[in-house]
Amino acid sequence: MKPLALLFAALSRGLNQLCFAIAAISMGVIFVVLSINVFMRYGQWGSIRLFEELPELLFPWLVAACVGLAALHAAHISVQLVIDKVSPALKKWMLIFCALITIALYLYCLYIVADLFPIVKDEKSPILGVSLGTTYAAMSLLFFTLVVDQISEIFRQFDHLPRVAQVQVVQQGAA
């Protein structure tokens, strides 16, 4: 079970880097584009139509990447009313049960996205002509990241492996 756990840990680290890159690039582009657009409007030059469409296409990627990062770093919102009040053994099995439910739900979401993708891939954005299926690809990345994170959570319960964020802190401390 250890090699499979290490595989999912490596996959989590790769998804962490991918989500960070997507979030940084999309946030940077959105900031620059919106800043230029605001400057042009205040200068009475109007706006560039391309700059109106680009944030709409990048925003789903920004959200998906940031939510994925939050999940990988256990920084998402969670309400733990019961789990902190039970024994460690019961806590372990409750976390595994919750992870299995989460995996099932997000696999179903991936199935729905895959089912809808052939319909939306033919729709194009009016200015850039980009397939609107890219937003569904962003959702797929998010759902896949959440599934991998929850599978990794199950392995962490058995093998006591650290989360992605904990691995990075340890590596930075060693440097």
Protein Blocks (a to p, Z undefined) as FASTA:
>chain_A
ZZmmmmmmmmmmmmmmmmmmmmmmmmmmmmmmmmmmmmmmmnonopafklmmmmmmmmmm
mmmmmmmmmmmnopaccddfklmmccfklmmmmmmmmmmmmmmmmmmmmmmmmmmmmmmm
mpccfklopafklmmmmmmmmmmmmmmmmmmmmmmmmnopacfklmmmmmmmmZZ
